[in-house]
Amino acid sequence: MKHKSVRSLVAALLAVIGTLLPFSAVYAIDAPENSDFVQDVDAFTHLLEKGDLLVITDYRLQYSTIPTDYQSQDAFILQLLNSGDIVGSNTLYPYNENGYNYGVGSVYLDADETNKAGLTDTSGNWTAWGPDTLTTRIVGNPVVWTSAVPSDQRSIISGDFTTAETGSVNENALRTKILEIADNLGARWGVDMIAEDPDVLSGIGARYLPLAIPALFDMVSNLTLISTEPTTYPTPVPSLGAFATASEDQYADVTWIDGAFNSFEADTGIPAGALKGLVITILSIIIIGFAAYHLGNLGALVSFAGLTAVGLPLFVSQGFVPWAIGIFVAAMVSVLGFLKLSGRLET
């Protein structure tokens, strides 16, 4: 499946127009107050297909007074170079402060494009994952700038690449990076871009990041990155393909209990599924054990049937109600068992 960014085509067209019309009237804005536009770079592969490449650039275009004549997507172009040749480009999406000061941009190459650039073979295998020939650059749009065009670039070094070429490694690394970006930008913008629990994007984060990184949610379709699909978007609306279908995991209706298990897994590395299995096993022992104590084999069979009725929808939906029922029943049976053992309850 190919995912092309319309904005990358717009960026390329603007650059071409700027070179073809050198004598046309142009309008300038002041250069940013800083020269180090590129703040951080991360590179990922095997996200939408084997051999593709996603390069995410954290940027800073410092302005004490935010330009209003041109937004970031008009004034600057994000480029990816291989051995000095431009192999991909994109615009900088203007979500906050017209896209200036702090933000993030991305360039995506599909497997055909990395192959044409000499980075992969026809089967999508990298000649060497972590090539030392790539550079990310932010440059002023020549249509806008009348004099010296501002520019800053940085070579993509080995530490900027994910640790492996496999899809699962890159998908997990991308999710971690997105939450890191959201946390940092949220602090700089003074907004909450991460929901409190579970660790997923807030509504603001879910509206900005898939526009700055087109097809983002498709790239992490096996992981939970948001709890619900945003109901509104800023202009322009994301292109088709920027969001996965509602049936995929990241649109699952995550409850706070299930989210707590996922958050615990992210913090400790203990699989959430294993922990859920341990909890339901303990509950089962408590319920069946005390029921058997009270009613013998019949109680054990009845409680097992009840646990099955509760447990099946639990593992299917992982919703709050089954957990609440299970915990409530376990608590009640435990209290009755305690009273029985202490001699305070006659049966």
Secondary structure, DSSP 8 states (H G I E B T S, - for coil): -----HHHHHHHHHHHHHHH-TTS--------S-S--EEEEEEEESSSSTT-EEEEEEEEE--SS--SSS-HHHHEEEEEEETTEEEEEEE----SGGG-EEEEEEEEE-HHHHHHTTSB-TTS-BSSSS-TTEEEEEEE-TTT-SSS--EEEEE--GGGB-S-SSHHHHHHHHHHHHHHHHHHHHHHHTS--B-SSSS-B-HHHHHHHHHHSTTHHHHTTTS--BSS--S---SS---TTSS--TTSGGGS---HHHHHHHHHHHHH---HHHHHHHHHHHHHHHHHHHHHHHHHHHHHHHHHHHHHHHHHHHHHH--HHHHHHHHHHHHHHHHHHHHHHTT----
